[in-house]
Amino acid sequence: MEKNNTTNYHEQQNKENIVHLREILATLPPFCGQYFRGMQEYIASRTRVAYAYDIRVFFEYLHDNNPIYGKKDIKEYTIDILDQITRMDIEEYLMYLKYYVKDGMEHSNDEQSLKRKLSSLKSFYNYYYRNELITQNPASIVKMPKLHEKNIVRLDVDEVAILLDEVESGEKLTKRQQAYHEKTKVRDLAILTLMLGTGIRVSECVGLDMDDVDFKNNGIKIHRKGGKEVIVYFGEEVCEALLNYMEERENITPVEGHANALFLSMQNKRISVRSVENLVKKYSKLVTNLKNITPHKLRSTYGTNLYRETGDIYLVADVLGHKDVNTTKKHYAALEDERRRTAAKYVRLREKRED
């Protein structure tokens, strides 16, 4: 199979992100380009796009809500505007982000989203302040929003088994869904089994190529955030599901440019992130109506199972691709406490006396 004649998913995504970033930059003040050029060597293209969105929201807020800045088009703003903005302006912006209406549409941001938008603004200001292009850095003295811990939503062991059974049978699906199910169940089972059995991200799953799967060593080559390639290993259940799908996949003729894609859509193109999100939602609703299960929740399910089986938080962090083990510890703090409680059962100071 000639991989050179096919679309490399990760290279294509990178190109699309670069084009998207240029489109956003065309709506921002010209001086913003310097900031994004400065970060291109060490920040992934997808992250640069997210930063650009956040910076645009900030400038749109200034333009729409401040009579002084509303007199000019955003693209006419010069860098001295950053020195005119105060700490109070930024704090009012954060209050605004909690709920606002723009172009007839309602928008809201939770604690995590507010934190990300403020982080983007802090990074933006720091760049110009460090390079002595501005004299004030009000963003640096604005406190980060306090995040309240949320319970991790995951599937229980019995729910995982029921989910995979439902994917195989399709009995609870609607008549319309069952018609498609016969064509996709082997693929869907392979995708869900792989995600539940390895904890890979949905973007890593859809980016898999045929030659990324190594059945000799039961491993898959994936591209982590930032472009790093790593091998993630899978067990026999995942192996069986992948082999069954591979048999089916060999008989499918993909659309040109998608010949090496592992998982294909009904249109015989590389399956999209949105399609995987939809199939996870479809099947998980058959298992539990009380939990909003997403591909990321399947990742949490894997991480939970791995930690319960091994008790090794560093292994969980490594397999999930967390750069900082503290991120993993934060997510699985409740499980760590659960394990610590069991320690009380194992240490006995004195033998119990017989009366």
N, C-alpha and C positions, 0 to 999 in steps of 0.2 A: 504494500500500500504506500503510495507516494505522499508522505506527509507534507512535503514542500508545496504541493498543489492544493492543500486544504487551508482553511482559515484557522490559525492558531487563536484559540479563544482568548487567552490572556493578552496577547499582542493586540487583538482586535478591540478588546475592552479598553485597553490603554489608549489606543488611537481615538476611540469614541469619547473617552474622558477628556483628552487633550482638546478635541474639537469643541466639546461642551464647555470647557473652561474658557476657551476663546470667546464663545458666544456670551457668556456671563460677563467677562471682562469688558466686552464692548458696551455694556450698560453701566459700567462703573467709572469713577473718576480715573483719568489716565495714570495718576501716580500709583494706583493699586497694582499695576503691572509689575513694578519693581519688586514688590513683596512676593508675588507669586513666582517670579523668575528666581528669586533668592531661595525659595524652598523646594524647587523642582528636583534638586539632586538627592534630597533625603526624605521627602514626603511623597507617598504614593499618589498617583494621578486621581484616584477616586476620592482620597482625602482632600486633595486640593480643590476638587469640585465642591465638596461639602463645605469647606472653609469659604469658598467664593459665594455660595448661596447665603451663608450666615452673614457675611460682610454686606452683601446686597440688601438683606433684610434690614440691617442697621441703617444704611444710607436711605433706604425707602422710608423708614420710620422718621428720620430727621427731616426729609423732604416733605412728608405728608403732615407732620405734627408740629413743626417749628416754623413760624411765620418768616423768620429770617432766612432759613435755608430753603424754604419753599419758593423763594423768588427766582432761584436758579435751577436749571436742569442738573440732575445728579452728575452727568458727564462733565459739567463745567466746574465742579468743585475742585479747589486746589488744596495742596497738602496742609496749608495753614488752618484749614477747618478743624484738624485734629487738635490743634492747640487751643481752639476756642471752646471745645467741648469739656464739660466739667464732670466730676464724679456724680453729681446729682442727675445730670442728663443721662448718664449710663444707667443709674439706678431706676430712673423713670422709664427708660427703655425696657428694662427687665420686667417691670410691673406691667407694662403694655403687652409684652409678649405672652403673658399668662392667658390673655383672651383679647382678640381683636378681630375686626371685620375689614376685609380688603377686597375690592372688586366684587362685592356681594357675597363673598364666601367667608365663613367663620374659621378662625384659626385659634389654636391653643397650644401651649407648650407645658409639659410636665417638668418636674424637677431636673430630670436627666437632660432634657432638651435645653432647658435654661442654662444648665451648667456647660453644655457643649457650645452654645452660642456665646456665652461669656468667655469661655476658653479661646474661641476663635478671635474674639475682639481683643483679649489680652495679648495673644500672639501677634496680632496685627499691629497693635500699639508698640509692643516691645521691639519689633523689627525697626520701626522708624526712630524710636527713642534711642536704641543702641547705636544706630548709624548716625545719630546726632542730626536727624532731619526735622525733628520736633523737639520742643523744650519741656513739654508736659507729658505725663503718663498717668492720666486719671484712672485708666482701666486697672492699673496695678494695685490700687487701693480699694477696689470694689471687692467685697467678700463673695466667695463662691456660694451659691445656694446650698443649703444643707439638704443632703439626701437622706430620706427615710428608708430604712431597709425594707425590702419587699420579700415575701416568701417566694422561693423559687418554684415555679410551676413545672411539674414533670409528670411523666406517666409512671404509675406503679408497675411492679413486675407483672401482675395479672393483667393490667391494662395493655401492656406491650404485647403479651401473648394474644389477647383478644383482637388487638389492632391488626396484627399480622394475619390472624385467621380470617378477619373480615376482608382484608385485601385479597386473600386467596379465593374466598367464596363469593364475595359480592352480594350475598343474600339480602342484606338490608338496604342496598342501594335502590334508587328509584328505577323504574323500567327504562327510562331514557339513559340513566347512568349505566345500567347493566349492559346496554347495547355497546357502549364504548368500552366497558370493563373487560369484555372478552378479548379486545384487541390490545389492551394496555396492562392487564393484571400482572403479567410476568415482569414487565418493566417496572411497574409501580412497586411490586414486592421487592425487586432488586434495589430500588432507590431507598425505600424505607428501611429495609434490612441493613443496607450499607450505612445509612446515617445513624441508625440506632446501634450498630455494631462497631462504629469507629468514632463517632462524635464529630465528624467533619462538618464544616459550614456548608450552607446551601450553595454559595458561590463556588466553593471548592468541588462540590458534587457535580454541578452542571458543567464545570470546566474540564472534567475528566475526558481524556482521549482514550481510544482503544488500546494504544500501546503504553498507557500509564498503569495498566493492570498487569501484575506479575503473579500468575497462579503458582509458579514454582516456589516462591517464597511467601505467598499469600500477603502481598503488599500492594498498595496503590501509591503512585507519585502524585502529590498534590502541590498546588501553589498557595502558600500562606499569604497573609496580608503583607504587602511590601515586596512580594515577588519571590520570596525564598521558597525553594523546592525542598520538600521533605518526603520521606516514605512513612506511611501509616500502615500498620499491619492489621489483618482481619482474621476472624476465626472461621470454623467450618460452616456455620450457618450462613454467614455472609458469602463464603466461597460457593456454596451450593446455589444460593439465589443468583449470584453473578454468572455462574456457569450456565444456568437455565436461561438467563436472559441473553447471554452471548450466543447460544444456539439460535435463538430467534433473531438476534441482531445481525447475524451473518447472512440471513436471507432477505434483509431489507436493503434497498438501494437508496442511499441518502441523496438529498439535493446537493448539487455541486457546491463545493466550499464547506461541506459538513461531513465529508467522507470519514474523517477520523474521530468524530464526536462519539463518545460512548453512549450516552442516553439521548435518544431522539424523540421529538414530538410526533404527533399524529401527521404532521406535514413533512415528516422525515428530515427536519432540521434539528440542530442542537437544541435540546430542551432549555427553556428559560427559567430564571429564578422564580418568576411569577407563577409559572405552570407548576413547579414543585411546591410552592407555597399553597396553591389551590388544591393540589392532590392531598397534601398533608391535612388541610382543613376538611376536605371532603370525607376522608376515611376516619379522622379522629372524632368527628361529630357522631359517628356510629358507635363510638366507644364511651365517650364522656361528653355531656353537655355542660358540665360544671367547670371544665378547664378549657381555656383558649389555647389549643395546641398549635404551635408553629414549628417550622424547621429548627429554630433555635431551642425550642423546648425539647426536641428530640436530642439535641446536643447536651442539654442539661440532664436529660434522662441517662444518657451514656456516662456522663461525668459522675453522676450520683452512683450508678451501678459499679463503675470502676473503683471509686473511692471506698465503697462499702466492702468490696471484695478484697482490695489490697491494703487499704488504710494508708496509702502512700500519696500524699498531697502533691509531692514533687513529680511523681509519675503522671498524675492527672493533669497537672499544669503543662508538662512537656507534650503529652499526647494531644491535648486540646489546643496547643500552640499559644498559650498565654506567655507573654514576654516576662511578666512579673508574677511570681508565685503568690504574692499578696492578693492579686486579683482573684486567683483561684480560692485562696483561703477565705476571702470575703464572701464568695458565692456559696461555699460549702461549710460556712461557720457552724451552722446548726448541726451538721453531721459530725464535725469535729467535736462539738460539745457532747453529742450522743456517745461518741467513742470514749471521750474522757470519763464520762459517767460510769462506763463499764469497768474502768480501772479499779473502782472501789470494791469490786467483787473478787479481785484476784489476789489482793494482799491481806494476809491474815497475821495478826500480831501474836496471838496466843491461841492455843488449842482450847476449844470449848470444854469446860469441866463437866465431868459426869457427876450428878448429885448422888 
